[in-house]
Each structure stands twice: as C-alpha cells, then as structure tokens.
C-alpha cells in the first residue's frame, strides 16, 4: 500500500489544516481521532464512503455508478484526486473522484481491474487487469499512456494474469501473478523484465509491501507471507498465517499488508480467518493479532501514526474458512455479494494495538481504504 509519506503531504500540514477547520465533537464514548478523511470503497453498495476520522462518522457517500463494485483506491500526491479500481465487469472502468467537490467521472479500461497503485512520484497509476495486461494511466491527462501485456516474448514478460503492480524503492515495477504464485520486476517505462519470475511459496500474489529501508519485500499469497531479500532476489523466510506459525493446508490466505508510518510493524489482513496479523519487521515474526468479526480486507493508518483502521467485511464471511474458500469469498465479494451483510471499520491505536471506541458501521463489502489529510 502506498504510504502517506508518498503523498508528499506532511503531518504538520494536516495539523495546520485541522486547526483552521471546525469539526463536530465525537460522541462521549468515541475518543477524538486525528483530523483527516478515510475514503472507504463499499463494494456491494457501489459507493465510496468518506469518514471523518476526527469523529469516526461517515460524512458522505460518493456513488461510483451502477454495478461498478469499487474495491481499491489510489490518490495523487496533493490528495485532490482519488482513483477507484472498479471490479465490475459491465463495462470495466476506473472512477476518478475530484476531492474538492467529491464529484466523479469514469474512464474505460480494457478489462476488470484487480488493483490500482500510484507510482512513486505520483504521476502515474498502474492498473493490473484480468485481461493479462497492466494499463498505465497518466494523472495529468487521465488517459492511458502505456500497456504491458503478459506474455510478451519481445520483453521477456511472464504469461499470467497480473494481480498486483507496485513500484519499488528501486524504481522497478513489481508484478505479482494470480495463478502461478510468482513475482517479477519490470522497467515501468519499457516493460522489459529486470528481475526474473520468483516463486514466492503461495498463489494469488495480489499485494505486497516493501520494508521502510528498501531491503525486503513482503509478499502476500494463499496462504503465507513470503519475505524476499531484494538485493539477492530470493525468499529468505515464510511467515505462515496459522495461530501457531506452522503451515497447514487449512491456513487462511494473506490478503493485504500495510506498514506503520515508522516501518516497525507490518499488519496483514486474512481471508478465511477472523483477525489481523501483526509482524515485527526487525525480526520478521508475528507478535500479535487484532480480532475481527469476519474477514478483513485492509489496514490503513493516519499519517501521524496514532490511529489504525481495519476494514472488516463482517461475520457473514465466516462461512468461507481457510484458503480453499478464499477465492470463492473474493469472487462473491466483487460480484453478487450473496449472503453478505454490512461490515465495519475497527479503529485501533497502533502503539498498543488496542481497539479504540466503537466500530464504524459500513455498507456491504468494505474494501481497501485510503487515509488522506484534509484539503486546504
């Protein structure tokens, strides 16, 4: 997930904005949070909820269009535009939210997106898609400027569905694959393979996170977290999702991972389980878990690191335990949503990992949110 440091907006700016903006007081049993907004896609409601994180209340819902199924978000460095990955098939699209007005418009893409990720400089958006392609969107013009297809014999690109496309600290674009359980790195300008495909130890490499110092890559898959030494391009450790740290066929799948702003801890959500894993990035060991009512989709942090937000799909997902039903749950979440009930956002303090106040109710299918400082 992109950190808010990549947005290029400092915590001091957020505090200055908050000082000049009036906010309603939170309820007596809901502690005050940092000034900002959590943009949360609600897959089955075809909306993006805007949550005031000072009061932990939903202030607005932005429609993304019928059957769009919004799931993942990315933003420009100034925080004025939010890009929404729509899982809907008819037709496949990316919705762009103009944040000052919270109005929307959509641009077509070739096939249903599987994620949406901003470049390091924030000038481009990478959109991996079901149709064996990554489309590159220029944020200045909001047009597709390049496409990388898989396979491509001329550039050596691997034949599989690209499920993730995240730029690393070295500038390369790291591409995870849906079916093979591999990850490779390509030049984001030419598409030429710079790091060959590497087996990570699981399948469905949809999300991954770089350590703060840029030496390690944590890759989520079904059903483990792989630690990759970037310098030597090899897997050095597998962190399993089971309660005792061992591998079992019934382990839940690691879904989305997010670093704390200081880089000391990595939080990993799981599909087919009911908690969030906490990994110490110095030791690469699980040091705790935060309970949820059902499958969790993501963890996001405020820029100052005082609050964490867990998007929890709710107890109706407990009918999908373990890795075998993980793809079925994901498929149901982004298509018909049969039997799913409203979810919630769990607020916690990353310093103690204790839950703070009451959960924030959401519509059905909370996806991968994005915390943003207030605009001027």
C-alpha positions as CSV (number, residue, x, y, z in Angstrom):
1,X,0.0,0.0,0.0
2,X,1.3,3.4,-0.6
3,X,2.2,5.2,2.5
4,X,1.0,8.8,3.0
5,X,4.6,9.9,3.0
6,X,4.4,9.1,-0.7
7,X,1.6,11.6,-1.0
8,X,4.2,14.3,-0.2
9,X,2.0,15.9,2.5
10,X,3.5,16.2,5.9
11,X,1.8,15.6,9.2
12,X,2.4,19.2,10.1
13,X,0.3,20.3,7.2
14,X,-2.5,18.0,8.3
15,X,-2.3,19.6,11.8
16,X,-2.4,23.1,10.4
17,X,-5.4,22.4,8.3
18,X,-7.2,20.8,11.2
19,X,-6.5,23.8,13.4
20,X,-8.5,26.0,10.9
21,X,-11.4,23.7,10.3
22,X,-14.4,23.2,12.6
23,X,-15.4,19.6,13.4
24,X,-18.2,18.3,15.5
25,X,-17.2,16.7,18.7
26,X,-17.2,12.9,18.8
27,X,-19.7,11.0,21.0
28,X,-18.6,10.7,24.6
29,X,-17.7,7.1,24.2
30,X,-15.8,7.7,20.9
31,X,-12.3,9.2,21.6
32,X,-11.2,12.1,19.3
33,X,-9.1,10.9,16.4
34,X,-6.7,12.7,14.0
35,X,-8.1,15.3,11.6
36,X,-8.4,13.7,8.2
37,X,-10.7,11.6,6.0
38,X,-10.8,7.9,5.4
39,X,-12.1,7.1,1.9
40,X,-13.6,3.6,2.0
41,X,-14.9,1.8,-1.1
42,X,-18.1,-0.2,-0.3
43,X,-18.1,-2.9,-3.0
44,X,-21.7,-4.0,-2.9
45,X,-23.1,-0.5,-2.4
46,X,-21.3,1.0,-5.4
47,X,-20.1,3.9,-3.2
48,X,-17.0,5.3,-1.6
49,X,-17.8,6.4,2.0
50,X,-16.0,9.4,3.3
51,X,-15.3,9.0,7.1
52,X,-14.3,12.0,9.3
53,X,-11.5,10.4,11.3
54,X,-11.7,13.1,14.0
55,X,-15.2,12.0,14.9
56,X,-15.3,8.5,13.3
57,X,-18.5,9.2,11.5
58,X,-19.5,8.8,7.8
59,X,-20.0,12.3,6.4
60,X,-20.8,11.4,2.8
61,X,-21.1,8.5,0.3
62,X,-20.0,9.1,-3.2
63,X,-21.7,6.9,-5.9
64,X,-19.3,5.3,-8.4
65,X,-22.0,4.1,-10.7
66,X,-24.3,1.1,-11.1
67,X,-22.6,-2.3,-10.8
68,X,-19.1,-0.7,-10.6
69,X,-18.1,-2.7,-7.4
70,X,-15.4,-0.3,-6.2
71,X,-12.7,-2.1,-4.3
72,X,-9.2,-0.4,-4.1
73,X,-8.1,3.3,-4.1
74,X,-5.1,5.4,-5.0
75,X,-4.5,9.1,-4.8
76,X,-2.5,11.9,-6.4
77,X,0.3,13.4,-4.2
78,X,-1.7,16.6,-3.5
79,X,-4.7,14.4,-2.4
80,X,-7.1,16.2,-4.7
81,X,-7.9,13.2,-6.9
82,X,-8.8,9.7,-5.8
83,X,-8.7,6.8,-8.3
84,X,-11.1,3.9,-7.8
85,X,-10.5,0.4,-9.0
86,X,-13.9,-0.9,-10.1
87,X,-14.2,-4.7,-10.0
88,X,-17.4,-4.5,-12.1
89,X,-17.4,-6.2,-15.5
90,X,-20.0,-4.1,-17.3
91,X,-18.2,-2.1,-18.5
92,X,-14.7,-2.3,-16.9
93,X,-13.7,1.2,-15.6
94,X,-11.7,3.3,-13.2
95,X,-13.7,6.1,-11.4
96,X,-11.9,9.4,-10.6
97,X,-13.1,11.3,-7.6
98,X,-12.4,15.1,-7.7
99,X,-11.9,15.5,-3.9
100,X,-12.6,19.2,-3.5
101,X,-16.1,18.7,-5.0
102,X,-16.4,14.9,-4.4
103,X,-17.8,14.6,-7.9
104,X,-16.9,11.7,-10.2
105,X,-16.2,10.7,-13.7
106,X,-15.1,7.3,-15.2
107,X,-12.6,6.2,-17.8
108,X,-12.9,2.9,-19.6
109,X,-10.2,0.2,-19.3
110,X,-9.6,-3.0,-21.3
111,X,-10.8,-5.5,-18.7
112,X,-11.8,-5.6,-15.0
113,X,-9.0,-4.2,-12.8
114,X,-7.6,-6.3,-9.9
115,X,-6.0,-3.4,-8.1
116,X,-4.8,0.2,-8.5
117,X,-1.5,1.6,-7.4
118,X,0.2,5.0,-7.7
119,X,3.8,5.4,-8.9
120,X,6.5,6.6,-6.5
121,X,6.3,10.2,-7.9
122,X,2.5,10.1,-8.1
123,X,2.5,11.0,-11.8
124,X,1.1,7.6,-13.0
125,X,-1.4,5.0,-11.9
126,X,-0.7,1.3,-12.5
127,X,-3.8,-0.8,-13.2
128,X,-3.3,-4.6,-13.3
129,X,-6.3,-6.3,-15.1
130,X,-7.9,-9.7,-15.7
131,X,-7.1,-9.4,-19.4
132,X,-3.4,-10.3,-19.0
133,X,-2.5,-6.5,-19.1
134,X,-1.3,-3.6,-16.9
135,X,-2.6,-0.3,-18.1
136,X,-0.7,2.9,-17.1
137,X,-2.7,6.0,-16.5
138,X,-1.2,9.5,-16.7
139,X,-2.7,11.6,-13.8
140,X,-2.1,14.9,-15.6
141,X,-4.4,13.9,-18.5
142,X,-6.3,10.9,-17.0
143,X,-5.5,8.9,-20.2
144,X,-3.9,5.5,-20.7
145,X,-0.4,6.1,-22.0
146,X,1.1,2.6,-21.9
147,X,0.1,-1.1,-21.7
148,X,2.2,-4.0,-20.7
149,X,0.9,-7.4,-21.8
150,X,1.6,-10.8,-20.4
151,X,3.1,-12.7,-22.0
152,X,5.3,-10.6,-24.3
153,X,8.2,-12.6,-25.8
154,X,9.9,-9.4,-27.0
155,X,10.4,-8.1,-23.4
156,X,10.5,-11.5,-21.6
157,X,7.4,-10.9,-19.6
158,X,5.8,-13.9,-17.9
159,X,2.5,-15.4,-19.1
160,X,-0.1,-15.0,-16.4
161,X,-2.7,-12.6,-15.0
162,X,-1.0,-9.6,-13.3
163,X,-2.8,-9.2,-9.9
164,X,-0.5,-6.5,-8.4
165,X,1.6,-3.8,-9.9
166,X,3.5,-1.9,-7.2
167,X,6.6,0.3,-7.8
168,X,9.5,-0.4,-5.5
169,X,12.1,1.9,-3.9
170,X,14.5,1.0,-6.8
171,X,12.0,2.4,-9.3
172,X,11.2,-1.0,-10.8
173,X,7.5,-2.1,-11.2
174,X,7.0,-5.3,-9.2
175,X,4.3,-7.5,-10.8
176,X,2.6,-10.3,-8.8
177,X,0.7,-13.0,-10.7
178,X,-2.7,-14.6,-9.9
179,X,-2.2,-18.2,-10.9
180,X,1.5,-19.1,-10.7
181,X,2.5,-17.8,-7.3
182,X,5.3,-15.8,-8.9
183,X,6.5,-12.2,-8.8
184,X,8.8,-10.4,-11.2
185,X,10.0,-6.8,-11.7
186,X,9.9,-4.9,-15.0
187,X,11.0,-1.5,-16.2
188,X,8.0,0.8,-15.7
189,X,8.8,2.7,-18.9
190,X,9.6,-0.1,-21.3
191,X,8.2,-3.2,-19.7
192,X,11.5,-5.1,-20.1
193,X,11.9,-7.7,-17.3
194,X,14.6,-6.5,-14.9
195,X,14.1,-9.3,-12.2
196,X,13.1,-12.8,-13.4
197,X,10.0,-14.5,-12.1
198,X,10.5,-15.7,-8.5
199,X,8.4,-18.4,-6.8
200,X,7.1,-16.9,-3.5
201,X,5.6,-20.0,-1.9
202,X,1.9,-19.5,-2.5
203,X,-0.5,-18.4,-5.2
204,X,-2.6,-15.2,-5.7
205,X,0.2,-12.7,-5.2
206,X,-2.2,-9.8,-5.2
207,X,-0.5,-7.5,-2.7
208,X,3.0,-6.9,-1.3
209,X,4.8,-4.3,0.8
210,X,8.4,-3.0,0.8
211,X,10.3,-2.6,4.1
212,X,11.0,1.0,5.1
213,X,14.7,0.6,4.4
214,X,14.0,-0.9,0.9
215,X,15.9,-4.1,1.6
216,X,13.0,-6.5,2.0
217,X,9.7,-7.3,0.2
218,X,6.8,-8.9,2.0
219,X,4.6,-10.8,-0.5
220,X,1.1,-11.9,0.5
221,X,-0.3,-15.1,-1.0
222,X,-2.6,-18.1,-0.3
223,X,-1.6,-18.9,2.3
224,X,1.6,-17.3,3.6
225,X,3.7,-14.2,3.7
226,X,7.0,-14.5,1.9
227,X,10.0,-12.4,3.0
228,X,12.2,-11.6,0.0
229,X,15.7,-10.3,0.1
230,X,15.7,-7.7,-2.6
231,X,19.4,-7.4,-3.1
232,X,19.8,-11.2,-3.7
233,X,16.3,-11.7,-5.1
234,X,15.5,-14.8,-3.1
235,X,12.9,-15.8,-0.5
236,X,14.5,-15.9,3.0
237,X,11.5,-16.8,5.2
238,X,7.9,-17.9,5.1
239,X,5.6,-16.5,7.7
240,X,2.5,-18.7,7.9
241,X,-1.0,-17.4,8.8
242,X,-1.9,-20.1,11.3
243,X,-2.2,-19.3,15.1
244,X,0.9,-21.4,15.9
245,X,3.0,-20.2,13.0
246,X,3.1,-23.6,11.2
247,X,1.9,-24.5,7.7
248,X,-1.4,-26.3,7.4
249,X,-3.5,-26.7,4.2
250,X,-6.4,-25.0,6.0
251,X,-4.5,-21.8,6.8
252,X,-6.3,-18.6,5.8
253,X,-5.0,-16.6,2.9
254,X,-2.9,-13.4,3.5
255,X,-4.7,-10.6,1.7
256,X,-3.4,-7.0,2.1
257,X,-0.5,-5.8,4.1
258,X,0.4,-2.3,5.4
259,X,3.4,-0.8,7.2
260,X,3.0,1.5,10.1
261,X,4.3,5.0,9.2
262,X,7.6,4.3,11.2
263,X,8.0,0.9,9.4
264,X,8.4,-1.1,12.6
265,X,5.3,-3.3,12.2
266,X,3.5,-4.9,9.3
267,X,-0.2,-5.6,9.5
268,X,-1.6,-8.3,7.4
269,X,-5.3,-9.0,6.8
270,X,-6.5,-12.5,6.1
271,X,-9.3,-14.1,4.1
272,X,-10.7,-17.2,5.6
273,X,-9.9,-16.0,9.2
274,X,-11.1,-13.6,11.8
275,X,-8.1,-11.4,12.8
276,X,-5.3,-9.2,11.6
277,X,-1.7,-10.4,11.9
278,X,1.0,-8.1,13.4
279,X,4.5,-8.7,12.2
280,X,7.7,-7.2,13.8
281,X,9.7,-6.2,10.7
282,X,13.0,-6.3,12.6
283,X,12.6,-9.9,13.5
284,X,10.0,-10.9,10.8
285,X,7.9,-12.6,13.4
286,X,4.3,-12.5,14.3
287,X,4.0,-10.5,17.6
288,X,0.2,-10.2,17.9
289,X,-3.2,-10.2,16.4
290,X,-6.2,-8.0,16.4
291,X,-9.6,-9.8,16.4
292,X,-12.2,-9.0,13.8
293,X,-15.8,-10.3,13.4
294,X,-15.0,-11.8,9.9
295,X,-12.6,-11.5,7.0
296,X,-10.7,-8.2,6.9
297,X,-9.7,-6.5,3.7
298,X,-7.1,-3.9,4.7
299,X,-5.5,-1.8,7.4
300,X,-4.8,1.9,6.9
301,X,-3.1,4.3,9.2
302,X,-3.4,8.0,9.8
303,X,-0.3,10.0,8.7
304,X,0.7,10.7,12.3
305,X,0.5,7.0,13.2
306,X,-1.9,7.5,16.1
307,X,-4.7,5.6,14.6
308,X,-5.2,2.4,12.5
309,X,-8.3,1.5,10.6
310,X,-9.3,-2.1,9.8
311,X,-11.9,-2.7,7.1
312,X,-13.9,-5.8,8.3
313,X,-16.4,-7.5,6.0
314,X,-18.3,-8.9,8.9
315,X,-19.4,-12.3,10.4
316,X,-21.3,-13.4,7.2
317,X,-17.8,-14.1,5.7
318,X,-17.2,-16.8,8.3
319,X,-18.9,-19.3,6.0
320,X,-15.7,-19.1,3.9
321,X,-12.9,-20.5,6.2
322,X,-9.4,-21.3,5.1
323,X,-7.7,-20.9,1.7
324,X,-9.9,-23.2,-0.5
325,X,-12.9,-20.9,0.0
326,X,-10.8,-17.7,-0.1
327,X,-11.2,-17.3,-3.9
328,X,-14.9,-18.0,-3.5
329,X,-15.3,-15.3,-0.9
330,X,-13.4,-12.8,-3.0
331,X,-15.4,-13.7,-6.1
332,X,-18.7,-13.3,-4.1
333,X,-17.5,-10.0,-2.6
334,X,-16.8,-8.4,-6.0
335,X,-19.7,-9.9,-7.9
336,X,-23.2,-10.7,-6.5
337,X,-22.4,-10.4,-2.8
338,X,-24.8,-13.3,-2.0
339,X,-25.4,-13.6,1.8
340,X,-23.0,-10.8,2.8
341,X,-24.2,-8.4,5.5
342,X,-22.9,-4.9,6.3
343,X,-19.4,-4.6,7.5
344,X,-17.5,-2.2,9.8
345,X,-14.2,-0.3,10.3
346,X,-12.4,-1.1,13.5
347,X,-10.3,1.8,15.0
348,X,-7.2,0.9,17.0
349,X,-4.1,2.5,18.5
350,X,-1.0,1.1,16.7
351,X,1.2,1.9,19.7
352,X,-0.7,-0.6,21.9
353,X,-2.8,-2.4,19.2
354,X,-5.8,-1.9,21.4
355,X,-9.2,-1.2,19.9
356,X,-10.4,2.4,20.4
357,X,-14.1,3.2,20.7
358,X,-16.9,1.6,18.8
359,X,-16.6,0.2,15.2
360,X,-17.8,2.4,12.4
361,X,-20.7,0.7,10.5
362,X,-20.3,0.4,6.8
363,X,-22.4,-0.8,3.9
364,X,-21.9,-4.3,2.5
365,X,-18.3,-5.1,1.3
366,X,-15.8,-2.6,2.7
367,X,-12.8,-2.7,0.5
368,X,-9.2,-1.3,0.7
369,X,-9.4,2.3,2.1
370,X,-7.2,5.3,1.9
371,X,-6.5,7.9,4.7
372,X,-6.0,11.4,3.4
373,X,-5.2,14.7,5.2
374,X,-7.8,17.5,5.0
375,X,-7.6,19.7,2.0
376,X,-6.9,23.4,2.3
